Amino acid sequence: MPAKSKAQQMAAGAALAAKRDHSKAQELKGASKSMYKSMDKKELHDLAATPRKGKPRHAGEG
């Protein structure tokens, strides 16, 4: 499932980094914290790997 916005893609990237132990999960906030708890590494990777070009900053903008 590709990300619908740049914000969603970046939140997935932050959550994925925490899942991979590259950053601390306790430092996550908002959507990235929710994604960390509810998604596995593959789902997060699919969202984080979405190209940003042509995506709106937030889902409701475009």
Secondary structure, DSSP 4 states (H G I P E B T S, - for coil): ---SSHHHHHHHHHHHHHHTTSS-GGG--HHHHHHHHH--HHHHHHHHTS--TT--SSGGG-
